[in-house]
Amino acid sequence: MSKLSTYFSLVMVMVFWGANVVAVKILVYTFAPITITAFRIFIASLTVFLVLGIAGQWRKVTAKEMLMMFVTGLLNVVAHHYCLATGLTKTTASNAGIILGMSPLLTALLALIFLRDRFRAAKFIGIIFGFAGVIFIVTHSSAKIGAVSLGDMLIFLAVLAQAVSFIFIKKLAATIDARLLTGWMLLFGSVVLFLAGLFIEPDGLLRLKEGKITTWFIFLASAILATGLGQMIYNRAIHSLGAAESAIFINLSPFFSLVASSLFLGETIHVVQWFGFFFIVVGVMLASGAVEEGFSKMMRTFGQRKLMG
């Protein structure tokens, strides 16, 4: 897969993940948060295994690989989704968006420390631009931006768990197919979350009756497109591009959340939020290396034409 197609696939994943914020908010307010999250991730794991079966990419894994995937799943699936689902019921969307926007920065810093990634000036500037864009978008009309609540802390823990897991995924993806890795992590995570839900939410299974047909449609779209296929594509991109470069694209997610909110909840997108989106796009282009790569190609082409002339 070329870098350009990987970039395009990551943008599409951010569309799914942005819309998924609206979907998850609907689901956690309709059902018991942990129980519905467990079922959503379980369906996502089945989706990944189905894709693997069709593609003929299924293989047995060793006990050591199984253990590593289980540990990574505890971070990437259990800790991240538990804190995210619970946090979204205890904080404002603006505060949650600000904290979620820290993911690329945390991932880049962890990759620099543990993976010895090159931290170029353009990448650093791109991260700053992207984070500034996230702030423009999610702080619009927010009166509680300085407030720190239990929900804020849970969202931060969700981001931290995800960032740490990306480092593990980068290492595991060197020997395990990213799709197989994703499937097992989601399956392990869904089982752990389901067992946790039995204790934390005793009425969780009974509350599944409260869902309407439209809510269950949202559930399936979230499980299959965002959590299943989206996570599979993203983990594969981590293997191709690296943890830090892939995480930069997460800055696009808040914008697509706004678009989804406008389309499905009737909310208005303001000028300041478009301004923030501009910062995000510039940040992604700089931090991903797309600008440097394009400039290098242009200079090579110019040099070749000059020699031919």
Salt bridges, closest charged atoms under 4 A:
GLU65 OE2 - ARG59 NH2 3.17
ASP177 OD1 - ARG179 NE 3.20
GLU210 OE1 - ARG207 NE 3.84
GLU245 OE2 - LYS3 NZ 3.77
GLU292 OE1 - ARG120 NE 2.98
GLU293 OE2 - LYS297 NZ 3.74
